[in-house]
């Protein structure tokens, strides 16, 4: 019995010492109301003060997407590079009509040149981001404007990102 315990401890300890290179997850919602939905994301680094790249996933929608709006939390003191923001479908960049970063209103606005078809997953890539100075949990809200005859703004979820 003791031989197996030692072998099991050795196997478990070797698994726990593997380096972690990226942070991923959907986070968890600690605040908000019932309509809040966690969205998946991946970070290249995830450490405070470092330069990073965010991969923010949007679930497939039942409508055509014309515009993506990301609300930046008021407590987030990091910086974004508007020239290094893109929208991807199946890892291929989508042409954007415009991209705007407005830190006064704490919003990122990405307008696609051609509407994203329904039922297609989308990834927003924000590269060259300077993470916040202090570690913590930050909630970024995702809103979409449909590309219909009557565009409607829709809240679709939140990325709850934890920086070490």
DRENTORSE-909591 format. One record per residue: residue number from 0; residue in three letters; x, y, z of N, C-alpha, C, CB in turn. Coordinates in Angstrom, 2 decimals, always signed. Atoms other than C-alpha are relative to their C-alpha. Glycine has a CB too. Layout:
! residues N
  nr rest    n.c1    n.c2    n.c3   ca.c1   ca.c2   ca.c3    c.c1    c.c2    c.c3   cb.c1   cb.c2   cb.c3
 NUM  Ala       X       Y       Z       X       Y       Z       X       Y       Z       X       Y       Z
...
***
This chain:
! residues 164
  nr rest    n.c1    n.c2    n.c3   ca.c1   ca.c2   ca.c3    c.c1    c.c2    c.c3   cb.c1   cb.c2   cb.c3
   0  Unk   +0.82   -1.20   +0.00   +0.00   +0.00   +0.00   +0.86   +1.26   +0.00   -0.94   +0.00   +1.21
   1  Unk   -0.85   -1.19   -0.09   +2.81   +2.43   +0.85   +0.76   +0.26   -1.30   +0.98   -0.15   +1.14
   2  Unk   -0.70   -0.18   +1.27   +4.60   +1.82   -2.47   -0.86   +0.77   -0.99   +0.40   -1.35   -0.60
   3  Unk   +0.90   -0.69   +0.92   +1.54   +2.98   -4.42   -0.21   +1.45   +0.43   -1.34   -0.72   -0.07
   4  Unk   +0.19   -1.37   -0.49   +1.08   +6.07   -2.19   +1.17   +0.88   -0.40   -0.17   +0.02   +1.54
   5  Unk   -1.19   -0.76   +0.38   +4.64   +7.19   -2.84   +0.04   +0.27   -1.49   +1.26   -0.74   +0.42
   6  Unk   +0.00   -0.18   +1.46   +4.33   +6.63   -6.59   -1.06   +1.02   -0.40   -0.25   -1.35   -0.71
   7  Unk   +1.07   -0.94   +0.30   +1.04   +8.52   -6.66   +0.42   +1.42   +0.38   -1.29   -0.39   +0.75
   8  Unk   -0.47   -1.33   -0.43   +2.56  +11.44   -4.73   +1.03   +0.54   -0.98   +0.60   -0.07   +1.41
   9  Unk   -1.02   -0.43   +0.95   +5.51  +11.55   -7.15   -0.65   +0.43   -1.32   +1.01   -1.14   -0.25
  10  Unk   +0.69   -0.34   +1.25   +3.20  +11.57  -10.20   -0.74   +1.32   +0.15   -0.98   -1.11   -0.41
  11  Unk   +0.75   -1.24   -0.21   +0.97  +14.29   -8.74   +0.91   +1.21   +0.15   -0.88   -0.13   +1.23
  12  Unk   -0.90   -1.14   -0.18   +3.89  +16.48   -7.69   +0.67   +0.41   -1.31   +1.06   -0.32   +1.04
  13  Unk   -0.62   -0.36   +1.28   +5.47  +16.29  -11.16   -1.01   +0.70   -0.90   +0.56   -1.26   -0.70
  14  Unk   +1.03   -0.68   +0.80   +2.15  +17.35  -12.72   -0.20   +1.43   +0.47   -1.32   -0.76   +0.07
  15  Unk   +0.25   -1.33   -0.55   +1.88  +20.35  -10.42   +1.13   +0.98   -0.26   -0.24   -0.10   +1.47
  16  Unk   -1.12   -0.90   +0.22   +5.30  +21.76  -11.33   +0.14   +0.43   -1.45   +1.27   -0.65   +0.44
  17  Unk   -0.06   -0.41   +1.40   +4.55  +22.24  -15.03   -0.27   +1.49   -0.12   -1.01   -0.80   -0.85
  18  Unk   +0.25   -1.43   +0.14   +4.82  +25.90  -16.09   -1.30   +0.27   -0.74   +1.16   +0.66   -0.74
  19  Unk   +1.23   -0.43   +0.66   +1.68  +27.71  -17.14   +0.33   +1.23   -0.83   -1.15   +0.31   +1.05
  20  Unk   -0.38   -1.08   +0.90   +2.08  +29.98  -20.17   -1.15   +0.92   -0.36   +0.58   -0.57   -1.25
  21  Unk   +1.13   -0.85   +0.36   -1.41  +31.32  -20.72   -1.12   -0.22   +0.98   -0.48   -0.30   -1.44
  22  Unk   +1.16   +0.09   -0.88   -4.55  +31.99  -18.79   -1.23   -0.07   -0.87   -0.07   +1.20   +1.01
  23  Unk   +1.23   +0.12   +0.78   -7.92  +30.93  -20.10   -1.16   -0.31   +0.92   +0.14   -1.09   -1.09
  24  Unk   +1.18   +0.35   -0.76  -11.43  +30.53  -18.90   -1.17   +0.87   -0.35   +0.28   +0.08   +1.47
  25  Unk   +1.18   -0.84   +0.18  -14.87  +31.97  -18.75   -0.18   +0.88   +1.21   -1.25   -0.85   -0.23
  26  Unk   +0.14   -0.78   -1.21  -14.33  +33.48  -15.36   -1.24   -0.42   +0.76   -0.06   +1.48   -0.32
  27  Unk   +1.22   +0.25   -0.75  -17.13  +33.58  -12.85   -0.58   +1.34   +0.38   +0.26   -0.89   +1.26
  28  Unk   +0.68   -1.26   -0.26  -19.69  +36.25  -12.13   -0.24   +0.13   +1.51   -1.35   +0.08   -0.78
  29  Unk   +0.16   -0.25   -1.42  -19.45  +37.62   -8.59   -1.02   +1.10   +0.27   +1.32   +0.36   +0.63
  30  Unk   +0.86   -1.16   -0.16  -21.62  +40.65   -9.19   -0.90   +0.10   -1.21   +0.82   +1.30   +0.20
  31  Unk   +0.90   -0.13   +1.13  -24.45  +41.67  -11.45   -1.31   -0.68   +0.30   +0.62   -0.58   -1.27
  32  Unk   +1.29   +0.63   -0.21  -27.85  +40.17  -11.96   -0.08   -1.31   -0.79   -1.14   +0.95   -0.40
  33  Unk   +0.20   +1.32   +0.58  -29.30  +36.97  -13.37   +0.35   -0.03   -1.49   -1.43   -0.43   +0.20
  34  Unk   -0.25   +0.03   +1.43  -28.85  +38.03  -16.99   +1.49   -0.08   -0.36   -0.59   +1.22   -0.63
  35  Unk   -1.43   +0.07   +0.28  -25.04  +38.08  -16.66   +0.39   -1.40   -0.43   +0.81   +0.42   +1.23
  36  Unk   -0.49   +1.27   +0.51  -23.39  +35.34  -18.68   +1.50   +0.10   -0.22   -0.73   -0.39   -1.32
  37  Unk   -1.46   +0.00   +0.14  -19.71  +34.47  -18.52   +0.38   -0.44   -1.41   +0.65   -0.93   +1.04
  38  Unk   -0.52   +0.33   +1.32  -17.88  +34.43  -21.85   +1.44   -0.50   +0.14   -0.07   +1.24   -0.95
  39  Unk   -1.35   +0.55   -0.04  -14.68  +32.51  -22.57   +1.03   +0.99   -0.52   +0.06   -1.29   -0.80
  40  Unk   -1.11   -0.84   +0.44  -11.34  +34.21  -23.01   +1.30   -0.76   +0.19   +0.03   +1.35   +0.78
  41  Unk   -1.35   +0.52   -0.20   -7.63  +33.43  -23.26   +0.95   +1.19   +0.02   +0.41   -1.04   -1.11
  42  Unk   -1.03   -1.03   -0.05   -4.70  +35.65  -22.28   +1.35   -0.66   -0.26   +0.00   +0.74   +1.37
  43  Unk   -1.35   +0.53   +0.20   -1.12  +35.15  -23.45   +0.79   +0.01   +1.30   +0.74   +0.80   -1.07
  44  Unk   -0.81   -0.14   -1.22   +0.24  +36.30  -20.08   -0.86   -0.01   +1.26   +0.80   +1.29   -0.06
  45  Unk   +0.90   -0.04   -1.15   -2.35  +37.33  -17.48   +0.59   +0.60   +1.26   -0.45   -1.36   +0.31
  46  Unk   -0.61   -0.61   -1.18   +0.06  +39.11  -15.12   -0.13   +1.52   -0.05   +1.47   -0.40   +0.11
  47  Unk   +0.12   -1.46   -0.10   -0.44  +42.67  -13.91   +1.28   +0.66   -0.50   -0.30   +0.42   +1.45
  48  Unk   -1.08   -0.86   +0.50   +1.78  +45.38  -15.47   +0.64   -0.48   -1.30   +1.07   +0.10   +1.04
  49  Unk   -0.65   +0.53   +1.20   +2.80  +43.15  -18.42   -0.77   +0.34   -1.26   +0.16   -1.51   +0.12
  50  Unk   +0.65   -0.13   +1.30   +2.08  +43.57  -22.11   -0.62   -1.34   -0.33   +1.00   +0.46   -1.11
  51  Unk   +0.76   +1.24   +0.16   -0.49  +41.01  -23.17   -0.80   +0.03   -1.30   -0.95   -0.21   +1.19
  52  Unk   +0.92   +0.13   +1.12   -2.80  +39.77  -25.90   -1.22   -0.76   +0.51   +0.66   -0.74   -1.23
  53  Unk   +1.25   +0.59   -0.45   -6.46  +38.97  -25.20   -0.72   -0.61   -1.19   -0.89   +1.06   +0.70
  54  Unk   +0.87   +0.67   +0.97   -8.60  +36.49  -27.15   -1.36   -0.11   +0.69   +0.57   -1.42   -0.44
  55  Unk   +1.32   -0.06   -0.62  -12.22  +37.27  -26.25   -1.01   -0.67   -0.91   -0.41   +1.47   +0.30
  56  Unk   +0.92   +0.80   +0.82  -14.73  +34.71  -27.51   -1.44   +0.46   +0.17   +0.12   -1.47   +0.36
  57  Unk   +1.45   -0.24   +0.02  -18.31  +35.46  -28.49   -0.68   -1.27   -0.49   -0.37   +1.22   -0.90
  58  Unk   +0.76   +1.18   +0.42  -20.78  +32.61  -28.71   -0.76   +0.31   -1.28   -0.98   -0.45   +1.11
  59  Unk   +0.82   -0.22   +1.21  -22.68  +32.13  -31.98   -1.33   +0.66   +0.37   -0.24   -1.33   -0.75
  60  Unk   +1.24   -0.72   -0.23  -25.66  +34.46  -32.20   -1.05   -0.40   -1.04   +0.24   +1.53   -0.04
  61  Unk   +1.08   +0.33   +0.94  -29.04  +34.00  -33.89   -0.28   +1.13   -0.99   -1.28   -0.32   +0.76
  62  Unk   +0.18   -1.15   +0.88  -28.69  +37.30  -35.74   +1.34   +0.39   -0.62   -0.62   +1.20   +0.78
  63  Unk   -1.22   -0.50   +0.63  -26.18  +38.99  -38.05   +0.59   +1.10   +0.88   -0.30   +0.53   -1.45
  64  Unk   -0.69   -0.98   -0.84  -23.59  +41.01  -36.14   +0.56   +1.10   -0.89   +1.14   -0.66   +0.83
  65  Unk   -0.52   -1.14   +0.74  -22.84  +44.50  -37.43   +1.06   +0.77   +0.77   -1.12   +0.92   -0.36
  66  Unk   -0.93   -0.76   -0.83  -20.97  +46.01  -34.50   +0.19   -0.70   +1.34   -0.50   +1.45   +0.20
  67  Unk   -0.34   +0.57   -1.31  -19.21  +44.81  -31.34   +0.43   +1.15   +0.90   +1.14   -1.09   -0.12
  68  Unk   -0.34   -1.04   -0.98  -19.03  +47.05  -28.28   +0.45   -0.69   +1.27   -1.21   +0.95   +0.27
  69  Unk   -0.54   +0.54   -1.25  -16.86  +46.20  -25.29   +0.07   +1.14   +1.00   +1.42   -0.67   -0.22
  70  Unk   -0.05   -0.99   -1.08  -17.40  +48.17  -22.08   +1.16   -0.34   +0.92   -1.34   +0.04   +0.80
  71  Unk   -1.19   +0.17   -0.82  -14.17  +48.64  -20.14   -0.34   +0.43   +1.43   +1.21   +0.83   -0.57
  72  Unk   +0.34   -0.38   -1.38  -14.53  +48.63  -16.34   +0.73   +1.27   +0.44   +0.34   -1.15   +0.96
  73  Unk   -0.56   -1.27   -0.48  -13.90  +51.95  -14.58   +1.29   -0.20   +0.78   -1.02   +0.72   +0.87
  74  Unk   -1.19   +0.26   -0.81  -11.26  +50.36  -12.34   +1.19   -0.50   -0.81   -0.32   -0.99   +1.08
  75  Unk   -1.08   +0.53   +0.85   -9.21  +49.01  -15.28   +0.92   +1.16   -0.40   -0.57   -0.72   -1.27
  76  Unk   -0.94   -1.08   +0.33   -6.09  +51.20  -15.57   +1.04   -0.43   -1.04   +0.70   +0.47   +1.27
  77  Unk   -0.88   +0.44   +1.07   -4.44  +49.23  -18.36   -0.20   +0.85   -1.25   -0.24   -1.47   -0.33
  78  Unk   +0.09   -0.76   +1.24   -3.94  +50.54  -21.90   -0.17   -0.94   -1.18   +1.25   +0.88   -0.19
  79  Unk   +0.25   +0.77   +1.22   -5.10  +49.30  -25.30   +0.65   +0.69   -1.19   -1.52   -0.16   -0.24
  80  Unk   -0.54   -0.53   +1.25   -3.53  +49.74  -28.72   -1.09   -0.15   -1.07   +1.33   -0.74   -0.43
  81  Unk   +1.11   +0.12   +0.95   -6.41  +50.57  -31.12   +0.43   -0.53   -1.37   -0.65   +1.33   -0.17
  82  Unk   -0.48   +0.50   +1.29   -4.23  +49.71  -34.13   +0.15   -1.52   -0.02   +1.32   +0.65   -0.35
  83  Unk   -0.22   +1.44   -0.09   -3.86  +46.13  -32.89   -1.23   -0.76   +0.48   +1.17   -0.28   +0.93
  84  Unk   +1.26   +0.66   -0.33   -7.53  +45.22  -32.46   -0.56   -0.63   -1.26   -1.02   +1.00   +0.62
  85  Unk   +0.59   +0.66   +1.16   -9.17  +42.70  -34.75   -1.11   -0.95   +0.40   +1.06   -0.74   -0.79
  86  Unk   +1.07   +0.98   -0.17  -12.16  +40.43  -35.17   +0.37   -1.19   -0.88   -1.42   +0.59   -0.38
  87  Unk   -0.34   +1.21   +0.76  -11.60  +36.82  -36.26   -1.18   -0.97   -0.03   +1.23   -0.69   +0.62
  88  Unk   +0.92   +1.13   +0.16  -13.81  +34.05  -37.60   +0.85   -1.16   -0.46   -1.18   +0.31   -1.02
  89  Unk   -0.82   +1.18   +0.30  -12.16  +30.62  -37.60   +1.47   +0.39   -0.18   -0.52   -0.72   -1.26
  90  Unk   -1.40   -0.46   -0.03   -8.78  +32.27  -36.84   +0.41   +0.87   -1.18   +0.89   -1.17   +0.07
  91  Unk   -0.32   -0.88   +1.13   -9.01  +34.49  -39.95   -0.56   +1.39   +0.29   -0.58   -0.57   -1.33
  92  Unk   +0.48   -1.36   -0.25   -9.21  +38.28  -39.56   -1.13   +0.40   -0.94   +1.14   +0.99   -0.12
  93  Unk   +1.15   -0.52   +0.75  -12.43  +39.94  -40.71   +0.28   +1.48   -0.26   -1.36   -0.21   +0.78
  94  Unk   -0.18   -1.42   +0.31  -12.32  +43.32  -42.48   -0.88   +0.85   +0.91   -0.32   +0.29   -1.49
  95  Unk   +0.74   -0.92   -0.86  -13.36  +46.18  -40.21   -0.21   +1.32   -0.73   +0.75   +0.23   +1.33
  96  Unk   +0.28   -1.32   +0.55  -15.06  +49.35  -41.38   +0.61   +1.06   +0.90   -1.53   +0.22   -0.15
  97  Unk   -0.62   -0.94   -0.94  -13.91  +51.11  -38.21   +0.28   -0.70   +1.32   -0.91   +1.24   +0.23
  98  Unk   -0.29   +0.44   -1.36  -12.39  +50.52  -34.80   +0.32   +1.23   +0.82   +1.18   -1.04   +0.04
  99  Unk   -0.12   -1.20   -0.81  -12.53  +53.00  -31.99   +0.20   -0.38   +1.46   -1.24   +0.89   -0.17
 100  Unk   -0.22   +0.13   -1.42  -11.15  +53.16  -28.49   -0.30   +1.36   +0.62   +1.46   -0.48   +0.33
 101  Unk   +0.37   -1.25   -0.66  -12.78  +55.83  -26.29   +0.11   -0.23   +1.51   -1.45   +0.47   -0.41
 102  Unk   -0.19   +0.22   -1.44  -11.37  +55.84  -22.76   -0.86   +0.95   +0.84   +1.47   +0.18   +0.36
 103  Unk   +0.91   -0.88   -0.74  -13.66  +58.73  -21.78   -1.30   -0.73   +0.31   -0.28   +1.28   -0.81
 104  Unk   +1.23   +0.76   -0.21  -16.74  +56.55  -22.26   +0.31   -1.46   +0.36   -0.89   +0.05   -1.25
 105  Unk   -0.47   +1.34   -0.37  -14.66  +53.39  -21.52   -0.60   -1.06   -0.92   -0.35   -0.31   +1.46
 106  Unk   +0.56   +0.92   +0.99  -15.68  +51.63  -24.76   +0.98   -0.28   -1.12   -1.29   +0.57   -0.57
 107  Unk   -0.65   +0.40   +1.25  -14.15  +49.73  -27.63   -1.13   -0.30   -0.96   +0.99   -1.24   +0.19
 108  Unk   +1.03   +0.22   +1.01  -16.25  +49.80  -30.80   +0.66   -0.55   -1.26   -0.79   +1.31   -0.31
 109  Unk   -0.51   +0.64   +1.21  -15.53  +47.45  -33.70   -1.16   -0.20   -0.96   +0.70   -1.36   +0.34
 110  Unk   +1.07   +0.10   +1.00  -17.68  +47.79  -36.82   +0.55   -0.85   -1.15   -0.47   +1.42   -0.52
 111  Unk   -0.45   +0.89   +1.07  -17.34  +44.93  -39.31   -0.44   +0.54   -1.36   -0.55   -1.44   +0.22
 112  Unk   +0.32   -0.48   +1.35  -17.26  +45.73  -43.04   -1.19   -0.76   -0.58   +1.22   -0.15   -0.92
 113  Unk   +1.12   +0.85   +0.43  -19.60  +42.81  -43.83   -0.57   -0.66   +1.25   +0.47   -1.08   -1.05
 114  Unk   +0.59   +0.61   -1.19  -22.08  +41.50  -41.24   +0.47   -1.44   +0.21   -1.52   +0.04   -0.11
 115  Unk   -0.34   +1.38   -0.37  -21.06  +38.35  -39.39   -1.28   -0.81   -0.07   +0.66   -0.07   +1.44
 116  Unk   +1.22   +0.80   +0.13  -23.56  +35.64  -40.35   -0.45   -0.60   +1.34   +0.21   -1.12   -1.01
 117  Unk   +0.48   +0.65   -1.22  -25.77  +34.05  -37.68   +0.69   -1.34   +0.22   -1.52   -0.21   -0.07
 118  Unk   -0.51   +1.32   -0.41  -24.55  +30.96  -35.79   +1.48   -0.21   -0.30   -0.79   -1.07   -0.68
 119  Unk   -1.44   +0.09   +0.23  -20.85  +31.74  -36.30   +0.71   +0.54   +1.25   +0.43   +0.80   -1.30
 120  Unk   -0.75   -0.52   -1.15  -18.49  +32.00  -33.29   +1.03   +1.04   -0.47   +0.71   -1.17   +0.74
 121  Unk   -0.90   -1.11   +0.31  -16.33  +35.14  -33.22   +1.01   +0.13   +1.12   -0.80   +1.33   -0.20
 122  Unk   -1.02   -0.30   -0.99  -13.07  +35.95  -31.46   +0.50   +1.42   -0.23   +1.16   -1.02   -0.06
 123  Unk   -0.57   -1.35   +0.06  -11.96  +39.50  -30.70   +1.42   -0.12   +0.54   -0.86   +1.05   +0.83
 124  Unk   -1.40   +0.05   -0.43   -8.18  +39.85  -30.48   +0.45   +1.43   +0.29   +0.92   -0.67   -1.10
 125  Unk   -0.55   -1.28   -0.42   -6.75  +42.76  -28.55   +1.47   -0.24   +0.32   -0.78   +0.61   +1.24
 126  Unk   -1.43   +0.23   -0.17   -2.95  +42.78  -28.93   +0.65   +1.29   +0.49   +0.66   -0.47   -1.33
 127  Unk   -0.74   -1.16   -0.49   -0.38  +45.10  -27.37   -0.68   +0.68   +1.17   +0.18   +0.99   -1.10
 128  Unk   +0.70   -0.55   -1.17   -2.51  +45.57  -24.24   +0.98   +0.04   +1.17   -1.27   -0.84   +0.35
 129  Unk   -0.75   -0.08   -1.25   -0.79  +46.80  -21.10   -1.00   -0.34   +1.10   +0.66   +1.43   +0.22
 130  Unk   +0.90   +0.45   -1.06   -2.43  +44.93  -18.22   -0.06   +1.04   +1.12   +0.45   -1.36   +0.55
 131  Unk   +0.11   -0.96   -1.09   -3.64  +46.87  -15.17   +1.20   -0.09   +0.94   -1.30   -0.22   +0.78
 132  Unk   -1.15   -0.07   -0.88   -1.05  +47.94  -12.63   -0.12   -0.95   +1.18   +0.18   +1.42   +0.51
 133  Unk   +0.21   +0.87   -1.15   -2.61  +45.96   -9.79   -0.75   -1.26   -0.40   -0.77   +0.75   +1.10
 134  Unk   +0.77   +1.23   +0.25   -3.81  +42.33   -9.82   -1.44   +0.19   +0.44   +0.64   -1.21   +0.73
 135  Unk   +1.40   -0.07   -0.38   -7.53  +41.79   -9.57   -0.90   -0.61   -1.05   -0.40   +1.43   +0.26
 136  Unk   +1.01   +0.53   +0.90  -10.73  +40.77  -11.28   -0.70   +1.17   -0.67   -1.02   -0.92   +0.75
 137  Unk   +0.60   -1.07   +0.77  -12.14  +42.95  -14.05   -1.07   -0.58   -0.92   +1.08   +0.76   -0.83
 138  Unk   +1.15   +0.49   +0.78  -15.52  +42.54  -15.78   -0.19   +0.89   -1.23   -1.29   -0.02   +0.86
 139  Unk   +0.21   -0.69   +1.27  -15.70  +43.54  -19.46   -1.32   -0.49   -0.58   +1.19   -0.26   -1.00
 140  Unk   +1.30   +0.38   +0.55  -19.24  +43.59  -20.90   +0.02   +0.02   -1.52   -1.09   +0.94   +0.52
 141  Unk   +0.10   +0.10   +1.46  -19.98  +42.53  -24.47   -1.42   +0.34   -0.44   +0.39   -1.43   -0.49
 142  Unk   +1.27   -0.38   +0.61  -22.76  +44.20  -26.45   +0.17   -0.10   -1.51   -0.43   +1.44   +0.42
 143  Unk   -0.02   +0.11   +1.46  -23.62  +43.58  -30.08   -1.13   +0.81   -0.57   -0.10   -1.48   -0.44
 144  Unk   +1.07   -0.66   +0.74  -25.56  +45.64  -32.56   -0.26   -0.85   -1.24   +0.37   +1.49   -0.38
 145  Unk   +0.36   +0.87   +1.12  -27.42  +43.53  -35.08   +0.09   +0.78   -1.31   -1.43   -0.57   +0.20
 146  Unk   -0.08   -0.60   +1.34  -27.05  +44.17  -38.81   -1.32   -0.18   -0.73   +1.16   -0.64   -0.82
 147  Unk   +1.34   +0.13   +0.57  -30.81  +44.04  -39.39   -0.49   +1.36   -0.49   -0.98   -0.59   +1.04
 148  Unk   +0.60   -1.26   +0.45  -33.09  +46.66  -40.91   -0.18   +0.96   +1.17   -1.35   -0.26   -0.68
 149  Unk   +0.10   -0.80   -1.22  -33.72  +47.87  -37.37   +1.04   -0.51   +0.99   -1.44   -0.06   +0.60
 150  Unk   -1.07   +0.47   -0.88  -30.42  +47.49  -35.51   -0.40   +0.09   +1.47   +1.29   +0.80   -0.23
 151  Unk   +0.34   +0.06   -1.42  -30.82  +46.48  -31.88   +1.28   -0.26   +0.78   -1.07   -1.10   +0.30
 152  Unk   -1.13   +0.22   -0.90  -28.20  +46.76  -29.13   -0.37   -1.12   +0.96   +0.37   +1.31   +0.78
 153  Unk   +0.29   +1.16   -0.85  -27.99  +43.47  -27.23   +1.19   -0.32   +0.89   -0.37   -1.23   -0.86
 154  Unk   -1.02   +0.49   -0.93  -26.05  +42.52  -24.13   +0.11   -1.51   -0.20   -0.36   +0.36   +1.50
 155  Unk   -0.15   +1.44   +0.24  -24.57  +39.05  -24.76   +0.83   -0.71   +1.08   +0.63   -0.23   -1.34
 156  Unk   -0.76   +0.65   -1.06  -22.37  +38.43  -21.72   +1.17   +0.85   +0.46   +0.48   -1.35   -0.45
 157  Unk   -1.15   -0.70   -0.57  -19.24  +39.39  -19.82   +1.21   -0.91   +0.05   -0.33   +0.52   +1.40
 158  Unk   -1.27   +0.68   -0.24  -15.61  +38.40  -19.74   +0.46   +0.46   +1.37   +1.07   +0.31   -1.14
 159  Unk   -0.46   -0.32   -1.36  -14.55  +38.25  -16.10   +1.46   -0.48   +0.06   -0.90   -0.69   +1.14
 160  Unk   -1.41   +0.31   +0.17  -10.77  +38.43  -16.33   +0.75   +0.27   +1.29   +0.60   +0.82   -1.16
 161  Unk   -0.77   -0.06   -1.24   -8.46  +37.76  -13.39   +1.47   +0.17   -0.35   -0.22   -1.28   +0.85
 162  Unk   -1.43   -0.25   +0.23   -4.97  +39.26  -13.49   +0.77   -0.31   +1.28   +0.25   +1.47   -0.45
 163  Unk   -0.85   +0.36   -1.16   -2.24  +37.87  -11.20   +0.90   +1.15   +0.38   +0.86   -1.24   -0.31
***
